[in-house]
Amino acid sequence: MSSEMTSADYIKHHLTNWTYGKHPDGSWGFAHSTDEAKEMGFMAIHVDTMFWSIFLGVFFLWLFRKAAKQAEAGVPGKLQNFVESIVEFIDTSVRGSFSARNALVAPLSLTIFTWIFLMNFMDLVPVDWLPSLAAWIGQSFFGADPHHVYFKVVPTTDPNATFGMAFAVFFLVLYYSIKIKGIGGFTGELTLQPFQSKNKLVMLLFIPINFLLEFVSLIAKPISLALRLFGNMYAGEMIFILIALMFSAGLGMGIFGGFLQLGWAIFHILIVTLQAFIFMTLTIVYLEMAHHEH
């Protein structure tokens, strides 16, 4: 941590995205403070989130394509073994949770699990390494104040990324619900349950109540998907940042912080993997529900 920054400034700096958007004067550019980033509003772009999510997505495609091109029937190599183990794991998960026939579900599940795992895994990179590198590049080549160079490296700590993925899954759920069941069947699921009656007048009174309950349940799916992933990864990143503050508090606290950081990193591997698995599993379950009548 820089001696010119307080603990609060250090935490705020590490939790601020590299933001590009429209300034109040009408010009477009990068934000140089958290206040400028807030003023840019909804249409601002978090450049670091976009960069790392796209980079890791391309890396995933490149790695699996390389493994597919090198695949052989004989003794497989290490890369082929690694990729095949992931594919078999995803295939088992899909077969156990999805009973309908849809060629999209397995590739989608593989993409979701691997991509989210890679984005989560960036949380295990020491919190100061890449932001310090970005600050050095900004100062050396662009003359920027290093304290105003923001660079978050964990895309899943940005709710824009988690909500984007969650809404993509939600739109697929809506698409297949309408495609498989039709407009009438999907509407019926939202209005004719859980309260039912053989009396048509009573059933008519139940329709708005049923719709309210089922609509809340429907909307809760993408919100829970996004907030669960964001909340867990954001909390993990915050703990790493707080531990990093201990390194500026003297040798003794630095050594203690080192042990804490190692212990939390080992435990965090479980969280990184588990959150990717939960997002994938819930996606499969939601698509399964979309393919069958309630």
C-alpha positions in Angstrom: 0.0 0.0 0.0 1.3 3.4 -0.9 2.3 5.6 2.1 0.3 8.4 0.6 -3.0 6.4 0.9 -5.0 5.8 4.0 -6.6 2.4 4.6 -10.0 3.7 3.5 -8.5 5.1 0.3 -6.7 1.8 -0.4 -9.9 -0.2 0.0 -11.9 2.3 -2.1 -9.2 2.2 -4.8 -9.2 -1.6 -5.1 -13.0 -1.7 -5.2 -13.4 0.9 -8.0 -13.7 -0.2 -11.6 -11.8 1.3 -14.5 -14.7 3.2 -16.0 -15.3 4.8 -19.4 -18.3 7.0 -20.0 -19.8 10.4 -20.6 -18.6 13.3 -18.4 -21.1 16.0 -17.2 -19.7 18.4 -19.8 -20.7 16.1 -22.6 -17.2 14.7 -23.4 -16.4 11.0 -23.3 -13.4 9.6 -21.4 -12.1 7.7 -18.4 -13.1 8.5 -14.9 -10.3 9.7 -12.7 -12.1 9.3 -9.4 -14.9 7.4 -7.8 -17.1 10.5 -8.0 -16.5 10.9 -11.7 -17.4 7.2 -12.2 -20.7 7.7 -10.4 -21.5 10.8 -12.4 -21.2 8.8 -15.6 -24.4 6.9 -14.8 -25.9 3.8 -16.2 -24.3 3.9 -19.6 -20.7 3.9 -18.3 -18.6 0.9 -19.3 -16.4 -1.0 -16.8 -13.4 -1.5 -19.0 -11.6 -3.9 -16.7 -14.6 -6.1 -16.3 -15.1 -6.2 -20.1 -11.4 -6.9 -20.7 -10.9 -9.8 -18.2 -14.3 -11.5 -19.0 -13.6 -11.4 -22.7 -10.0 -12.4 -22.3 -10.8 -15.3 -20.1 -13.6 -16.4 -22.4 -11.3 -16.4 -25.4 -8.7 -18.3 -23.3 -11.3 -20.9 -22.5 -12.2 -21.3 -26.2 -8.6 -21.5 -27.2 -7.6 -24.1 -24.6 -10.5 -26.4 -25.3 -10.1 -26.0 -29.1 -6.4 -26.9 -28.7 -7.3 -30.0 -26.7 -9.9 -31.1 -29.3 -7.4 -30.7 -32.1 -4.7 -32.7 -30.3 -7.2 -35.4 -29.1 -6.1 -38.9 -30.0 -7.5 -42.4 -29.5 -4.3 -43.7 -27.9 -2.8 -42.6 -24.6 -4.1 -39.1 -24.0 -1.9 -36.2 -22.9 -2.2 -34.1 -19.8 -4.3 -31.4 -21.5 -6.6 -33.9 -23.1 -7.1 -35.7 -19.7 -7.8 -32.4 -18.0 -10.4 -31.3 -20.6 -12.0 -34.7 -20.8 -12.4 -34.8 -17.0 -14.2 -31.5 -17.1 -16.4 -32.5 -20.0 -17.3 -35.8 -18.2 -18.1 -33.9 -15.0 -20.4 -31.5 -16.9 -22.0 -34.4 -18.8 -22.8 -36.2 -15.6 -24.3 -33.1 -14.0 -26.5 -32.4 -17.0 -27.7 -36.1 -17.3 -28.6 -36.0 -13.6 -30.6 -32.8 -13.6 -31.9 -32.4 -17.2 -34.4 -35.0 -18.5 -35.5 -33.3 -21.7 -33.7 -33.3 -25.1 -31.9 -30.1 -25.9 -28.5 -30.0 -27.6 -27.8 -26.5 -26.2 -27.8 -27.4 -22.5 -24.6 -29.4 -22.2 -22.4 -26.9 -24.1 -24.0 -24.0 -22.3 -23.3 -25.7 -18.9 -19.7 -26.3 -19.9 -19.3 -22.7 -20.9 -20.9 -21.3 -17.8 -18.9 -23.5 -15.4 -15.5 -23.0 -17.0 -15.9 -19.3 -17.7 -17.2 -18.4 -14.2 -14.5 -20.6 -12.7 -11.8 -18.7 -14.6 -13.2 -15.3 -13.7 -13.5 -16.4 -10.0 -10.0 -17.8 -10.1 -8.6 -14.3 -10.7 -9.4 -13.6 -7.1 -6.5 -15.8 -6.1 -4.0 -13.5 -7.8 -2.5 -11.2 -5.1 -4.6 -8.1 -4.9 -1.8 -5.6 -5.6 0.0 -7.3 -8.5 -2.1 -6.4 -11.5 -3.4 -3.1 -10.2 0.2 -2.0 -9.4 1.2 -3.1 -12.9 -1.6 -1.1 -14.4 -0.7 2.0 -12.3 2.9 1.7 -13.4 1.9 1.5 -17.1 -0.5 4.4 -16.7 2.2 6.6 -15.0 5.1 5.6 -17.3 3.4 5.7 -20.7 0.4 8.0 -20.2 1.5 10.3 -17.4 -1.5 9.3 -15.2 -1.6 9.7 -11.5 -1.2 6.1 -10.2 -3.7 6.7 -7.5 -6.3 7.4 -10.2 -5.6 4.3 -12.2 -8.3 1.7 -11.3 -8.0 -1.9 -12.4 -10.2 -4.6 -10.9 -9.3 -8.1 -12.1 -12.2 -10.2 -10.8 -15.1 -9.7 -13.2 -17.5 -11.6 -10.9 -17.1 -8.9 -8.2 -18.9 -6.6 -10.6 -22.7 -6.9 -10.5 -22.8 -5.8 -14.1 -21.1 -9.0 -15.1 -23.1 -11.3 -12.8 -26.4 -9.8 -13.8 -25.5 -9.9 -17.4 -24.9 -13.7 -17.2 -28.0 -14.2 -15.1 -30.3 -12.3 -17.5 -28.9 -14.3 -20.4 -29.9 -17.5 -18.6 -33.3 -15.9 -17.7 -34.0 -15.0 -21.3 -33.3 -18.6 -22.3 -35.7 -19.8 -19.7 -38.4 -17.5 -21.0 -37.7 -18.6 -24.6 -37.9 -22.3 -23.9 -40.9 -21.9 -21.6 -42.9 -20.2 -24.4 -41.5 -22.5 -27.1 -42.2 -25.8 -25.3 -45.5 -24.8 -23.6 -46.8 -22.1 -25.8 -48.1 -18.7 -24.7 -51.2 -20.3 -23.2 -49.3 -22.9 -21.2 -46.7 -20.4 -19.9 -49.4 -18.0 -19.0 -51.3 -20.7 -17.3 -48.3 -21.6 -15.1 -48.2 -18.0 -14.0 -51.9 -17.6 -13.3 -53.5 -20.9 -12.4 -51.3 -22.0 -9.5 -50.7 -22.5 -6.6 -54.3 -21.6 -5.6 -56.9 -23.5 -7.5 -60.7 -24.0 -7.3 -63.3 -25.8 -9.3 -65.5 -22.8 -8.9 -64.8 -20.6 -11.9 -65.7 -17.3 -10.1 -63.3 -18.2 -7.2 -60.6 -19.2 -9.7 -61.0 -15.9 -11.4 -60.3 -14.2 -8.1 -57.3 -16.4 -7.5 -55.7 -15.4 -10.9 -54.1 -12.0 -9.8 -52.9 -13.6 -6.5 -51.4 -16.5 -8.4 -49.8 -14.2 -10.9 -48.2 -12.0 -8.2 -46.8 -15.0 -6.4 -45.5 -16.8 -9.5 -44.1 -13.6 -11.1 -42.1 -12.9 -7.9 -40.8 -16.4 -8.1 -39.9 -16.0 -11.7 -38.1 -12.7 -11.3 -36.2 -14.1 -8.2 -34.4 -16.6 -10.4 -32.0 -14.2 -12.2 -31.7 -11.9 -9.2 -30.7 -14.8 -6.9 -28.3 -16.2 -9.6 -26.6 -12.8 -9.9 -26.5 -11.7 -6.3 -25.3 -15.1 -5.0 -22.3 -15.1 -7.2 -21.5 -11.4 -6.8 -22.0 -11.5 -3.0 -19.7 -14.4 -2.4 -16.9 -13.2 -4.7 -17.1 -9.6 -3.5 -16.8 -10.7 0.1 -13.8 -12.9 -0.7 -12.1 -10.0 -2.5 -12.8 -7.7 0.4 -11.1 -10.2 2.8 -8.0 -10.4 0.6 -7.9 -6.6 0.6 -8.2 -6.4 4.4 -5.5 -9.0 4.8 -3.2 -7.0 2.4 -3.6 -4.0 4.7 -1.7 -5.9 7.4 1.5 -5.9 5.3 1.8 -2.2 5.9 1.5 -2.5 9.7 5.0 -3.8 10.5 6.9 -7.0 10.2 5.0 -9.0 12.8 1.6 -8.2 11.3 3.0 -8.8 7.8 4.1 -12.3 8.7 0.7 -13.0 10.4 -1.1 -11.5 7.3 0.9 -13.9 5.1 -0.3 -16.9 7.0 -3.9 -15.6 6.9 -3.6 -14.9 3.2 -2.4 -18.4 2.5 -5.1 -20.0 4.6 -7.9 -17.9 3.0 -6.6 -18.6 -0.5 -6.7 -22.3 0.1 -10.2 -22.1 1.5 -11.2 -19.7 -1.3 -10.4 -22.3 -3.9 -13.5 -24.2 -2.6 -15.6 -21.0 -2.9 -14.3 -20.3 -6.4 -15.3 -23.8 -7.6 -18.5 -24.0 -5.7 -19.9 -20.7 -7.0 -19.3 -21.8 -10.6 -20.9 -25.1 -9.9 -24.0 -23.6 -8.2 -24.5 -21.1 -11.1 -24.2 -24.0 -13.6 -26.5 -26.3 -11.7 -29.2 -23.7 -11.2 -29.1 -22.9 -14.9 -29.7 -26.6 -15.7 -32.5 -26.8 -13.2 -34.2 -23.7 -14.5 -34.0 -24.9 -18.1 -35.4 -28.3 -16.9 -38.4 -26.5 -15.4 -38.8 -24.6 -18.6 -39.0 -27.8 -20.6 -41.8 -29.4 -18.6 -45.3 -28.6 -17.5 -45.5 -27.6 -13.9 
